[in-house]
Amino acid sequence: MDTSRTVLITGASGGIGYELTKLFARDHHNLVLVARSTERLAHAASELQPHGIAVRTLAIDLAQPLAPKFLFDQLQGTTIDILINNAGFGTFGEFAQMSEEQILGQINLNITALTQLTRLFLPPMIARRSGRIMNVASTAGFQPGPLMAVYYATKAYVISFSEAIANELRHSGVTVTCFCPGATHTGFAKRAGNDKSRLFQQLGAMNADKVALDGYRALMEARTLAISGAQNWLVAQSTRFAPRKVVTAISRWVAEKVDS
Ligand SMILES: NC(=O)c1ccc[n+]([C@@H]2O[C@H](COP(=O)([O-])OP(=O)(O)OC[C@H]3O[C@@H](n4cnc5c(N)ncnc54)[C@H](OP(=O)(O)O)[C@@H]3O)[C@@H](O)[C@H]2O)c1
């Protein structure tokens, strides 16, 4: 078994990212874990210890403008074979009421950091003619999202960007996978403020370990676009045929809060 590969995972201290670290550790990949909280990173690293792999943690707020380059510089001398751009967050509420901090925070993390990290870690992969990148988008990226307009739009960017560069890189030896989970039980909904939405209360969310396994397989199979869960796949397909206004209205209904 190849024990020398190193995987960089952003948002590795909780949720889907943390479940992914366990899968990579199980298959003897070394790991670089990135998130903001030093304590949660340390806890994640200690849980991975029994696998006997090398685990490095870097507490960095990737929504800060200089953070992606800082992270890249910290890893000079380390070959990153697999990059997982997983860190991301959403904020529930009407756009007109949303603070600049919430809006730009989502764009900075979900779009800018993901794009910068891809741009920074890609050239060495191309030079080696080997590497894998997985960008975690969302089924939110397949339609407009009233009440989470910015979040849905950032994920539409991730899908479009990832599919485009996957095509550009098709003969390079580097693969790009865009992974789209649907609603998943993690810390995401609480941070977003949409844990009381119809989506999370009534329509059902998947468990993070199952979602991570779908993502892991998609990455290893070098699939360009993968949607986690059959129901999520069906919903994503249906948005292609229904009128846009209908799709947007349904999207709002799903996002609305219900009495739990
Ligand atoms: N859960 C869902 O329903 C769902 C559905 C579709 C797609 N997704 C996508 O899946 C990805 C993972 O989400 P999740 O559900 O696992 O969320 P989560 O449970 O909230 O975990 C997010 C991870 O990202 C880290 N993080 C957050 N902000 C960061 C920042 N500014 N800089 C660096 N790290 C940061 C968090 O650690 P710290 O807080 O310590 O920084 C944590 O490790 C996201 O891209 C999300 O958009 C989630």
Ligand as a Chemical Component Dictionary entry (heavy atoms), coordinates in Angstrom:
data_LIG
# 
_chem_comp.id                   LIG 
_chem_comp.type                 NON-POLYMER 
_chem_comp.pdbx_formal_charge   0 
_chem_comp.three_letter_code    LIG 
# 
loop_
_chem_comp_atom.comp_id 
_chem_comp_atom.atom_id 
_chem_comp_atom.alt_atom_id 
_chem_comp_atom.type_symbol 
_chem_comp_atom.charge 
_chem_comp_atom.model_Cartn_x 
_chem_comp_atom.model_Cartn_y 
_chem_comp_atom.model_Cartn_z 
_chem_comp_atom.pdbx_ordinal 
LIG N1  N1  N 0  -23.959 20.089 6.179  1  
LIG C1  C1  C 0  -24.667 20.293 5.095  2  
LIG O1  O1  O 0  -25.911 20.230 5.099  3  
LIG C2  C2  C 0  -23.949 20.552 3.795  4  
LIG C3  C3  C 0  -24.667 20.357 2.602  5  
LIG C4  C4  C 0  -24.039 20.584 1.384  6  
LIG C5  C5  C 0  -22.723 21.023 1.359  7  
LIG N2  N2  N 1  -22.051 21.236 2.517  8  
LIG C6  C6  C 0  -20.681 21.731 2.412  9  
LIG O2  O2  O 0  -19.808 20.791 3.003  10 
LIG C7  C7  C 0  -18.639 21.454 3.487  11 
LIG C8  C8  C 0  -18.393 21.022 4.916  12 
LIG O3  O3  O 0  -19.522 21.430 5.683  13 
LIG P1  P1  P 0  -19.954 20.716 7.038  14 
LIG O4  O4  O 0  -21.395 20.464 6.935  15 
LIG O5  O5  O -1 -19.036 19.616 7.381  16 
LIG O6  O6  O 0  -19.762 21.964 8.044  17 
LIG P2  P2  P 0  -19.289 22.046 9.563  18 
LIG O7  O7  O 0  -19.718 20.861 10.335 19 
LIG O8  O8  O 0  -19.734 23.414 9.992  20 
LIG O9  O9  O 0  -17.694 22.017 9.464  21 
LIG C9  C9  C 0  -17.009 23.048 8.824  22 
LIG C10 C10 C 0  -15.527 22.869 8.960  23 
LIG O10 O10 O 0  -14.882 23.999 8.346  24 
LIG C11 C11 C 0  -14.101 24.709 9.321  25 
LIG N3  N3  N 0  -14.182 26.139 9.003  26 
LIG C12 C12 C 0  -15.273 26.932 9.065  27 
LIG N4  N4  N 0  -14.949 28.191 8.740  28 
LIG C13 C13 C 0  -13.619 28.196 8.466  29 
LIG C14 C14 C 0  -12.697 29.198 8.090  30 
LIG N5  N5  N 0  -13.078 30.483 7.948  31 
LIG N6  N6  N 0  -11.401 28.854 7.878  32 
LIG C15 C15 C 0  -11.003 27.572 8.052  33 
LIG N7  N7  N 0  -11.831 26.581 8.411  34 
LIG C16 C16 C 0  -13.126 26.890 8.617  35 
LIG C17 C17 C 0  -14.732 24.320 10.666 36 
LIG O11 O11 O 0  -13.847 24.426 11.760 37 
LIG P3  P3  P 0  -13.703 25.830 12.603 38 
LIG O12 O12 O 0  -15.081 26.265 12.945 39 
LIG O13 O13 O 0  -12.845 25.477 13.768 40 
LIG O14 O14 O 0  -13.009 26.769 11.671 41 
LIG C18 C18 C 0  -15.062 22.848 10.409 42 
LIG O15 O15 O 0  -13.889 22.066 10.513 43 
LIG C19 C19 C 0  -18.917 22.953 3.329  44 
LIG O16 O16 O 0  -18.277 23.428 2.163  45 
LIG C20 C20 C 0  -20.420 23.024 3.162  46 
LIG O17 O17 O 0  -20.820 24.150 2.408  47 
LIG C21 C21 C 0  -22.636 21.003 3.733  48 
# 
loop_
_chem_comp_bond.comp_id 
_chem_comp_bond.atom_id_1 
_chem_comp_bond.atom_id_2 
_chem_comp_bond.value_order 
_chem_comp_bond.pdbx_ordinal 
LIG N1  C1  SING 1  
LIG C1  O1  DOUB 2  
LIG C1  C2  SING 3  
LIG C2  C3  SING 4  
LIG C2  C21 DOUB 5  
LIG C3  C4  DOUB 6  
LIG C4  C5  SING 7  
LIG C5  N2  DOUB 8  
LIG N2  C6  SING 9  
LIG N2  C21 SING 10 
LIG C6  O2  SING 11 
LIG C6  C20 SING 12 
LIG O2  C7  SING 13 
LIG C7  C8  SING 14 
LIG C7  C19 SING 15 
LIG C8  O3  SING 16 
LIG O3  P1  SING 17 
LIG P1  O4  DOUB 18 
LIG P1  O5  SING 19 
LIG P1  O6  SING 20 
LIG O6  P2  SING 21 
LIG P2  O7  DOUB 22 
LIG P2  O8  SING 23 
LIG P2  O9  SING 24 
LIG O9  C9  SING 25 
LIG C9  C10 SING 26 
LIG C10 O10 SING 27 
LIG C10 C18 SING 28 
LIG O10 C11 SING 29 
LIG C11 N3  SING 30 
LIG C11 C17 SING 31 
LIG N3  C12 SING 32 
LIG N3  C16 SING 33 
LIG C12 N4  DOUB 34 
LIG N4  C13 SING 35 
LIG C13 C14 SING 36 
LIG C13 C16 DOUB 37 
LIG C14 N5  SING 38 
LIG C14 N6  DOUB 39 
LIG N6  C15 SING 40 
LIG C15 N7  DOUB 41 
LIG N7  C16 SING 42 
LIG C17 O11 SING 43 
LIG C17 C18 SING 44 
LIG O11 P3  SING 45 
LIG P3  O12 DOUB 46 
LIG P3  O13 SING 47 
LIG P3  O14 SING 48 
LIG C18 O15 SING 49 
LIG C19 O16 SING 50 
LIG C19 C20 SING 51 
LIG C20 O17 SING 52 
# 
